[in-house]
Amino acid sequence: PPSSNFPPRRRFTPMYGQTPPAIDFPPHRPTMFAMQTRALSLVLFLAAPALLAQPPASSPTQTAPARTQATDADALKLLQEVGQKYAKAIRSHIESVTEIHNSGDLISSSNKRFAIEYEAPGNRYAFGGRNAFGSGLVVSDGTTEWELHAAHGEYIKRPAGTFGHPFPQSVSIYTDGPEERTAYAMRRNLGRFSNSPDSAHSHPEETIQVGNRKIRCSVISLAYPQDYPRSQHDPGNSSSYEKVWIDKARMLIVRTETASDSKTFGTIGKGVVLHVVQTVDYPVVSLDEPIPDDAFKFSPPPDAKLVDNFTDQAAANRKAA
C-alpha cells in the first residue's frame, strides 16, 4: 500500500502524438539510517586530527620505562638518606626482635632472639640480648665497663671502651655473652644502607604491625649480588634477597627481611642448599634523642660473682693435646 507521506500515483496513458505531462515527485526525505550515517561521518571527520596524533595502540608509550627507573632511583635515594641517619647518629636506642627459619634437605629449624642497645657520647653504651643459649650484657658509664654472663653467674670489670675495639674476627658464646655482638652491630648494620647498595627497587606501600603499632611504610628491596658491588673474595656460592620497611612518618627502618640460599662446596652433585629467612622487627628506634643516665648503670645480680676472666665452659669437653 502507498505510504501516507506520499500522494497516490495517477496512471497516464498517452494517446498517439501526445506528450506525457511532467510528474512532480514528492520532496526527498532521508531515512533515520541515513541521518545516523551522516552524523557518524561528521564525528569521524572532526576527530580525525586527534586520532592521528595518538600513537598506535600496538606500540607502548616511551615514558613508561623512564617512570619505572625514576621510581627505583628514588627508592635508592631514600634508602641511602635513611641509612645516613643511622651511620651519623651519636645517640641511639634500638631494640630488635629477630626470627630465623632454616630449611633444606637435611635441616629444618627456627629460633628467636632479642637485642637492645644504647649509645651516647663519652664512651657510654649498653649492649645486651638473649637467645636460646642465655643472655649477655655489656655496660659502660664512660669510665668503667662491665660484662655479665648471667647464665654462668659471672661478670668482669675493665676500662670503658674495651668492648668492640677491635671487633673480633670470630664470635663464640663462650667468649661473648649471647647477642652482645648483635646489639653492638645493630645501628652499624642499618647504617650500611647509606653507601653499600648500587641499586634498589621500589614496591607498593604497606601497613605492617611492629610491636603494638600499625605503621605505614615505604618498601624497598635489594638483591645480592645484583645490587651490590661484587667482591673479588666472593666464592659465588650464595645469593640473597632483602626487603626494608621504612616508617613514612618518622623515616626510620622498622623491619628488614633477608632470604638467602647457600650451597655447601664439596658435596655430591649440585651441593646441599640451605634456605634461610631472617626477619628483624625494630619496635623501638630512637636516634639522636636524649637517653636517661640509668641506661648506663650496672647492677650485678645478687648471685653473680666478679671474675678476672670468664670460665671456659667448653674446657671440660676438650681433650689435652
matplotlib code that plots the C-alpha trace (Angstrom):
import matplotlib.pyplot as plt

x = [0.0, 1.2, 2.8, 0.7, 3.5, 3.2, 0.1, -1.4, 0.2, -2.0, -1.8, -1.4, -2.0, -0.8, -2.5, -0.7, 1.2, 0.5, 3.4, 3.1, 2.9, 5.7, 5.3, 6.0, 7.8, 7.4, 10.5, 13.1, 13.0, 16.1, 15.5, 16.7, 19.6, 20.9, 20.8, 22.8, 25.4, 25.9, 26.2, 28.9, 30.8, 30.8, 32.2, 34.9, 35.9, 36.1, 38.0, 40.5, 43.3, 43.2, 43.1, 46.1, 48.1, 47.8, 50.5, 49.4, 47.7, 50.2, 53.3, 53.7, 54.4, 58.0, 57.5, 56.8, 60.4, 61.6, 58.9, 60.0, 63.6, 62.8, 60.9, 63.8, 66.2, 64.0, 64.0, 67.8, 68.0, 65.5, 67.3, 70.7, 69.3, 67.7, 70.9, 72.8, 70.7, 71.9, 75.5, 75.9, 73.8, 75.7, 72.9, 70.8, 68.3, 67.3, 65.5, 65.0, 63.2, 64.7, 63.1, 65.3, 64.0, 66.4, 65.3, 66.9, 67.0, 68.8, 67.8, 64.8, 65.0, 63.7, 64.9, 64.1, 66.3, 66.1, 68.7, 68.8, 71.4, 72.1, 74.9, 75.8, 78.9, 81.6, 82.1, 78.7, 76.9, 74.9, 74.7, 72.6, 70.2, 69.1, 68.6, 68.4, 71.8, 71.1, 71.7, 74.6, 75.1, 77.9, 77.5, 79.8, 79.2, 82.1, 84.7, 84.2, 82.9, 81.1, 80.2, 77.8, 77.2, 74.0, 73.7, 77.0, 76.7, 79.9, 80.8, 84.1, 85.2, 87.5, 88.2, 85.5, 85.8, 87.3, 84.3, 84.2, 87.7, 88.8, 85.8, 86.7, 87.3, 85.1, 82.4, 81.9, 79.1, 81.9, 83.9, 81.0, 77.6, 74.6, 73.5, 76.1, 77.7, 74.2, 73.3, 76.7, 76.2, 72.6, 73.0, 76.1, 74.4, 71.5, 73.9, 75.5, 72.5, 74.0, 76.6, 76.6, 74.0, 74.4, 70.7, 67.4, 63.8, 60.6, 57.5, 53.9, 53.5, 52.4, 50.9, 52.6, 52.3, 55.5, 55.1, 51.8, 51.7, 50.5, 52.9, 52.5, 55.8, 57.7, 59.0, 62.4, 64.1, 67.7, 69.3, 72.8, 74.9, 73.0, 72.5, 75.9, 79.5, 80.9, 83.7, 86.7, 86.6, 83.0, 83.1, 79.8, 78.0, 75.2, 72.6, 70.2, 67.1, 66.5, 63.4, 63.4, 60.3, 60.7, 58.3, 56.9, 56.1, 59.5, 61.7, 63.2, 63.7, 61.2, 61.7, 64.1, 63.8, 66.5, 66.1, 69.2, 70.3, 73.7, 75.3, 78.0, 81.1, 82.5, 79.1, 77.9, 76.1, 74.8, 75.5, 73.4, 71.3, 70.4, 67.5, 67.4, 64.8, 65.6, 63.0, 64.0, 61.5, 62.5, 59.7, 61.9, 64.1, 65.4, 68.2, 69.8, 67.3, 68.0, 68.9, 68.5, 71.7, 70.1, 70.6, 74.4, 74.3, 75.3, 73.8, 75.1, 72.6, 72.9, 74.2, 76.8, 80.5, 83.2, 86.0, 89.1, 88.2, 85.0, 85.2, 85.8, 82.6, 83.9, 87.2, 85.8, 84.8, 88.3, 91.0, 94.6, 96.8]
y = [0.0, 3.6, 5.4, 8.0, 10.5, 10.4, 11.3, 8.4, 8.0, 8.5, 6.3, 8.2, 6.5, 8.8, 8.9, 8.8, 12.1, 13.3, 14.2, 12.9, 15.6, 16.2, 14.3, 16.2, 13.8, 14.4, 16.0, 13.5, 12.8, 11.0, 7.9, 7.5, 5.2, 7.9, 10.6, 8.4, 7.6, 11.3, 12.1, 9.4, 10.7, 14.2, 13.0, 11.0, 13.9, 16.3, 13.7, 12.6, 15.1, 14.0, 10.3, 10.7, 12.4, 9.4, 6.6, 3.3, 1.0, -1.7, 0.4, 1.3, 4.9, 5.8, 7.4, 4.1, 2.9, 6.3, 6.4, 3.0, 4.0, 7.1, 5.2, 2.8, 5.8, 7.4, 4.2, 4.0, 7.7, 7.2, 4.1, 6.0, 9.0, 6.9, 4.9, 8.1, 8.8, 5.6, 6.0, 9.5, 9.2, 10.0, 8.8, 5.8, 3.4, 0.5, -2.7, -5.7, -9.0, -11.5, -14.7, -17.0, -20.0, -22.5, -25.2, -27.6, -31.2, -32.1, -29.4, -27.5, -25.2, -21.9, -19.6, -16.3, -13.7, -10.2, -7.4, -3.9, -1.2, 2.3, 4.6, 8.1, 10.3, 9.9, 6.1, 5.4, 2.3, -0.8, -3.8, -6.8, -9.5, -13.1, -16.2, -19.9, -20.0, -17.4, -13.7, -11.3, -7.7, -5.1, -1.7, 1.3, 4.5, 6.3, 5.2, 1.5, -1.3, -4.4, -7.6, -10.1, -13.7, -14.3, -18.0, -18.7, -16.2, -14.3, -10.7, -8.9, -5.3, -3.4, 0.1, 1.7, 1.3, -2.2, -4.0, -3.8, -2.4, -4.1, -6.0, -9.7, -11.9, -14.7, -14.8, -17.6, -18.0, -18.8, -15.6, -13.2, -13.2, -14.1, -11.3, -8.8, -8.5, -8.4, -5.4, -3.8, -4.2, -3.1, 0.6, -0.1, -2.7, -0.3, 2.4, 0.3, 1.3, 4.8, 3.7, -0.1, -0.9, 0.2, 0.0, -0.7, -1.5, 0.2, -1.7, -0.6, 0.9, -1.4, -1.1, -3.6, -4.5, -3.9, -4.5, -3.0, -0.4, -0.4, 1.6, 2.8, 2.0, 2.6, -0.8, -1.2, -4.4, -5.3, -8.4, -9.8, -9.9, -7.9, -4.7, -4.7, -4.1, -7.5, -8.6, -10.5, -12.6, -13.7, -17.5, -17.2, -20.0, -17.8, -15.3, -13.3, -11.0, -8.3, -6.1, -3.0, -1.3, 2.4, 4.2, 7.0, 9.3, 9.1, 8.0, 5.1, 1.4, -0.7, -4.1, -5.9, -9.4, -11.3, -14.6, -16.4, -19.6, -21.0, -24.2, -26.1, -26.8, -30.3, -32.1, -34.6, -33.3, -29.8, -29.5, -29.1, -25.9, -24.2, -21.7, -19.1, -16.4, -13.8, -11.2, -8.4, -6.1, -2.9, -1.9, 0.8, 3.1, 6.4, 8.4, 11.5, 11.9, 12.2, 9.0, 8.7, 8.1, 5.0, 3.2, 3.2, 1.9, -1.6, -3.6, -7.2, -9.9, -11.0, -14.4, -13.2, -13.1, -10.8, -12.7, -11.8, -13.9, -15.8, -19.5, -21.5, -23.6, -25.9, -26.7, -29.9, -31.2, -30.8, -33.4, -32.5, -32.3]
z = [0.0, -0.6, 2.3, 4.0, 3.4, -0.4, -2.6, -4.6, -8.1, -11.1, -14.2, -17.5, -20.8, -23.6, -26.9, -30.2, -30.6, -27.1, -24.7, -21.2, -18.5, -16.1, -12.8, -9.6, -7.3, -3.6, -1.9, -0.7, 3.0, 4.4, 6.4, 10.1, 9.0, 6.5, 9.2, 11.6, 8.9, 8.2, 11.9, 12.3, 9.3, 10.7, 14.1, 12.4, 10.3, 13.3, 15.4, 12.7, 13.6, 17.3, 16.4, 14.0, 16.8, 19.1, 19.0, 17.6, 20.1, 19.5, 20.4, 24.1, 25.1, 25.6, 29.0, 31.0, 31.3, 32.4, 35.1, 36.4, 36.5, 38.4, 41.0, 41.6, 41.7, 44.3, 46.3, 46.4, 47.4, 50.2, 51.5, 51.4, 53.2, 56.0, 56.3, 56.8, 59.9, 61.5, 60.3, 61.7, 64.9, 68.1, 70.4, 69.8, 71.5, 69.3, 70.3, 67.9, 67.7, 65.3, 63.9, 61.9, 59.9, 58.3, 55.9, 53.5, 52.5, 55.7, 58.2, 59.5, 62.5, 63.9, 66.6, 68.1, 69.7, 71.3, 71.4, 72.9, 72.6, 74.0, 72.8, 73.8, 73.7, 76.3, 75.9, 77.3, 75.9, 76.8, 74.5, 75.5, 74.5, 74.9, 72.9, 73.4, 74.9, 77.6, 77.9, 77.8, 78.7, 78.3, 80.1, 80.3, 82.2, 80.5, 83.0, 83.8, 81.6, 82.9, 81.1, 82.5, 81.5, 83.6, 82.6, 84.3, 87.1, 86.3, 85.4, 84.7, 85.1, 82.8, 81.4, 79.3, 75.6, 75.7, 74.1, 70.3, 70.0, 67.8, 66.5, 67.0, 63.9, 65.4, 68.0, 70.5, 73.0, 75.5, 75.0, 74.3, 76.0, 73.8, 71.5, 72.8, 69.3, 67.7, 69.8, 69.2, 65.4, 65.1, 64.4, 62.3, 60.1, 59.4, 58.6, 55.8, 53.6, 53.4, 50.8, 50.3, 47.6, 44.0, 43.2, 44.8, 43.8, 44.9, 46.0, 46.8, 50.3, 53.1, 56.6, 58.9, 62.6, 64.6, 68.3, 69.3, 66.5, 62.9, 60.7, 57.1, 55.3, 52.2, 51.0, 49.2, 48.1, 47.3, 45.8, 46.2, 44.2, 41.6, 43.6, 45.5, 44.4, 43.5, 45.8, 44.4, 47.5, 47.0, 46.3, 44.4, 46.2, 47.8, 46.9, 48.9, 48.7, 51.2, 51.9, 54.0, 55.6, 56.3, 58.6, 56.4, 59.3, 61.1, 58.2, 60.3, 59.5, 61.4, 59.7, 57.5, 55.9, 54.3, 52.4, 51.3, 49.6, 50.0, 48.7, 50.5, 48.4, 48.2, 48.3, 45.7, 42.6, 42.9, 46.6, 49.7, 49.5, 52.7, 52.7, 55.5, 56.1, 58.8, 59.8, 62.2, 63.7, 65.4, 67.8, 69.4, 67.4, 68.7, 67.1, 68.5, 71.3, 75.0, 76.8, 80.6, 82.7, 84.2, 80.9, 81.6, 85.2, 86.0, 88.9, 89.1, 90.1, 93.7, 92.8, 90.2, 91.1, 89.9, 88.0, 86.1, 83.1, 82.2, 82.8, 79.6, 79.7, 76.9, 78.6, 80.2, 76.8, 75.2, 75.4, 76.2, 73.1]

ax = plt.figure().add_subplot(projection="3d")
ax.plot(x, y, z, "-o")
ax.set_aspect("equal")
plt.show()
